[in-house]
Amino acid sequence: DRDTARDFITLVHRCCDVCRRFPVPVIARIDGYALGGGLALAAACDLRVASDRARFGMPEVRIGIPSVVEAALLPRLIGASRARNLVLTADMIGADTALAWGLVDAVVSPDRLDAEVERFAALIVAGGPHAIRLQKALSLDWEDAPSASAAIARGIEVFVDSFATDEPRRMTGAARAAMLARRKAP
């Protein structure tokens, strides 16, 4: 009701925002329905992996309320027109459509869902921990930057910050050694 609405929706936002602003990447694993707040939470994650039985939608208008809080992330993920389609019609889309729209990063059978999430996690873990944290922060900065020029300028600062540790030197050396080992292999 009107007396509790602000506290309720603020709590929903805080849950989503924790995932969005978490200092390391967050992967949403979606197997089933991601509706309303569930889709908002998925949109707040860095990557989204769905089973082919997943369904997505923003049905709030059918119960007399608008889609709010992290639903605001949808236009950047899927485009303004598709986001309006979801929030105005309350129609649901399947996993294949979500993939085609860019709402999810991968769609697999339910029995492969955990393996696909692990694949994405392994790709992330292969990066330098300091670089991954910087990239996550920079990605958020890009979203809030007032212009492309401001985003590029922020990127220059983050690039310089990446040399605050010896991670670039260590990882470049390890990558070079791996490349030479592959060349020497029969």
C-alpha positions as CSV (number, residue, x, y, z in Angstrom):
1,D,0.0,0.0,0.0
2,R,1.0,3.6,-0.1
3,D,2.4,3.6,3.4
4,T,4.8,0.7,2.7
5,A,5.5,1.1,-1.0
6,R,8.6,3.2,-0.6
7,D,10.3,0.9,1.9
8,F,9.4,-2.2,-0.2
9,I,10.7,-0.9,-3.5
10,T,13.8,0.6,-1.9
11,L,14.6,-2.8,-0.5
12,V,14.1,-4.4,-4.0
13,H,16.5,-1.7,-5.4
14,R,19.1,-2.3,-2.7
15,C,19.1,-6.0,-3.4
16,C,19.6,-5.4,-7.2
17,D,22.1,-2.6,-6.6
18,V,24.3,-4.8,-4.4
19,C,24.7,-7.1,-7.4
20,R,25.2,-4.3,-9.8
21,R,27.9,-2.5,-7.7
22,F,29.6,-5.6,-6.3
23,P,33.3,-5.1,-6.9
24,V,33.7,-8.4,-8.9
25,P,31.6,-9.7,-11.7
26,V,28.2,-11.3,-10.9
27,I,26.7,-14.0,-13.1
28,A,22.9,-14.6,-13.1
29,R,22.0,-18.3,-13.5
30,I,18.4,-18.3,-14.8
31,D,16.4,-21.5,-15.0
32,G,12.7,-20.8,-15.1
33,Y,10.9,-17.5,-14.7
34,A,12.6,-14.2,-14.4
35,L,9.7,-11.8,-14.0
36,G,9.5,-8.3,-12.5
37,G,12.0,-8.0,-9.7
38,G,13.6,-11.2,-10.8
39,L,14.3,-9.8,-14.2
40,A,15.5,-6.5,-12.6
41,L,17.9,-8.5,-10.5
42,A,19.2,-10.4,-13.5
43,A,19.6,-7.1,-15.4
44,A,21.7,-5.8,-12.5
45,C,24.2,-8.7,-13.0
46,D,27.2,-8.5,-15.3
47,L,26.4,-11.6,-17.3
48,R,23.3,-13.7,-17.6
49,V,23.2,-17.4,-18.5
50,A,19.8,-19.0,-19.1
51,S,18.4,-22.4,-19.7
52,D,16.3,-22.9,-22.8
53,R,13.2,-23.1,-20.6
54,A,13.7,-19.7,-19.0
55,R,11.0,-17.0,-19.5
56,F,11.4,-13.3,-19.1
57,G,9.0,-10.5,-18.5
58,M,7.9,-7.4,-16.6
59,P,4.3,-8.1,-15.7
60,E,3.8,-5.3,-13.1
61,V,1.4,-3.2,-15.2
62,R,-1.1,-6.1,-15.1
63,I,-1.4,-5.6,-11.4
64,G,-1.6,-1.8,-11.6
65,I,2.0,-0.8,-10.9
66,P,4.8,0.2,-13.2
67,S,8.1,-1.6,-13.6
68,V,10.7,0.5,-11.7
69,V,14.1,0.5,-10.1
70,E,16.6,-1.7,-12.1
71,A,14.1,-2.1,-15.0
72,A,15.8,1.2,-15.9
73,L,18.8,-0.9,-17.0
74,L,16.8,-2.7,-19.7
75,P,17.0,0.0,-22.4
76,R,20.8,-0.2,-22.4
77,L,20.7,-4.0,-22.5
78,I,18.1,-4.5,-25.1
79,G,17.3,-1.1,-26.6
80,A,14.5,1.3,-25.8
81,S,11.8,-0.2,-28.1
82,R,12.3,-3.7,-26.7
83,A,12.3,-2.4,-23.2
84,R,9.1,-0.5,-23.8
85,N,7.6,-3.7,-25.3
86,L,8.3,-5.6,-22.1
87,V,7.2,-3.0,-19.6
88,L,4.1,-1.8,-21.5
89,T,2.7,-5.1,-22.8
90,A,3.7,-7.3,-19.8
91,D,4.3,-10.0,-22.5
92,M,6.8,-12.7,-21.7
93,I,9.7,-13.8,-24.0
94,G,11.5,-17.0,-24.2
95,A,15.2,-17.7,-23.8
96,D,16.0,-17.7,-27.5
97,T,14.4,-14.2,-27.9
98,A,16.2,-13.0,-24.8
99,L,19.5,-14.2,-26.4
100,A,18.6,-12.5,-29.7
101,W,17.8,-9.3,-27.9
102,G,21.0,-9.3,-25.9
103,L,19.2,-9.8,-22.6
104,V,21.2,-13.0,-21.9
105,D,24.7,-14.0,-22.9
106,A,24.1,-17.7,-23.4
107,V,21.2,-20.2,-23.6
108,V,21.8,-23.8,-22.9
109,S,19.8,-26.9,-22.0
110,P,19.0,-27.2,-18.2
111,D,21.5,-30.0,-17.8
112,R,24.3,-27.8,-19.2
113,L,23.4,-24.6,-17.2
114,D,25.9,-25.1,-14.4
115,A,28.7,-26.0,-16.8
116,E,28.0,-22.8,-18.8
117,V,28.0,-20.6,-15.8
118,E,31.3,-22.3,-14.7
119,R,32.7,-21.6,-18.2
120,F,32.0,-17.9,-17.9
121,A,33.4,-17.9,-14.4
122,A,36.6,-19.6,-15.6
123,L,37.0,-17.0,-18.3
124,I,36.7,-14.2,-15.8
125,V,39.1,-15.9,-13.3
126,A,41.7,-16.2,-16.0
127,G,42.0,-12.4,-15.9
128,G,44.0,-10.6,-13.3
129,P,42.1,-10.0,-10.1
130,H,43.1,-6.4,-10.0
131,A,42.3,-5.9,-13.7
132,I,38.9,-7.6,-13.3
133,R,38.0,-5.3,-10.4
134,L,39.1,-2.2,-12.3
135,Q,37.2,-3.4,-15.4
136,K,34.0,-3.9,-13.4
137,A,34.3,-0.4,-11.9
138,L,35.0,1.1,-15.3
139,S,32.0,-0.7,-16.8
140,L,29.8,1.0,-14.2
141,D,31.5,4.3,-14.9
142,W,30.8,4.0,-18.6
143,E,27.1,3.6,-17.8
144,D,27.0,6.8,-15.8
145,A,29.4,8.9,-17.9
146,P,27.9,12.0,-19.4
147,S,29.6,11.5,-22.7
148,A,31.9,9.2,-24.7
149,S,34.7,11.6,-24.1
150,A,34.2,11.4,-20.4
151,A,34.1,7.6,-20.5
152,I,37.4,7.5,-22.5
153,A,39.1,9.9,-20.1
154,R,38.0,7.7,-17.2
155,G,39.5,4.7,-19.1
156,I,42.8,6.4,-19.4
157,E,42.9,6.9,-15.6
158,V,41.9,3.3,-15.0
159,F,44.6,2.1,-17.4
160,V,47.2,4.0,-15.3
161,D,45.7,2.6,-12.1
162,S,46.2,-1.0,-13.5
163,F,49.9,-0.5,-13.0
164,A,49.6,0.1,-9.3
165,T,50.4,-3.6,-8.8
166,D,52.8,-5.9,-10.6
167,E,49.9,-7.8,-12.1
168,P,50.4,-6.5,-15.7
169,R,54.1,-7.5,-15.6
170,R,53.4,-10.9,-14.1
171,M,50.5,-11.7,-16.4
172,T,52.3,-10.5,-19.5
173,G,55.3,-12.6,-18.6
174,A,53.1,-15.7,-18.0
175,A,51.2,-15.1,-21.3
176,R,54.5,-14.8,-23.2
177,A,55.8,-18.0,-21.6
178,A,52.6,-19.9,-22.5
179,M,52.8,-18.6,-26.1
180,L,56.4,-19.7,-26.4
181,A,55.6,-23.1,-25.0
182,R,52.8,-23.6,-27.6
183,R,55.2,-22.7,-30.3
184,K,57.8,-25.3,-29.1
185,A,55.1,-28.0,-28.7
186,P,55.2,-30.6,-31.5
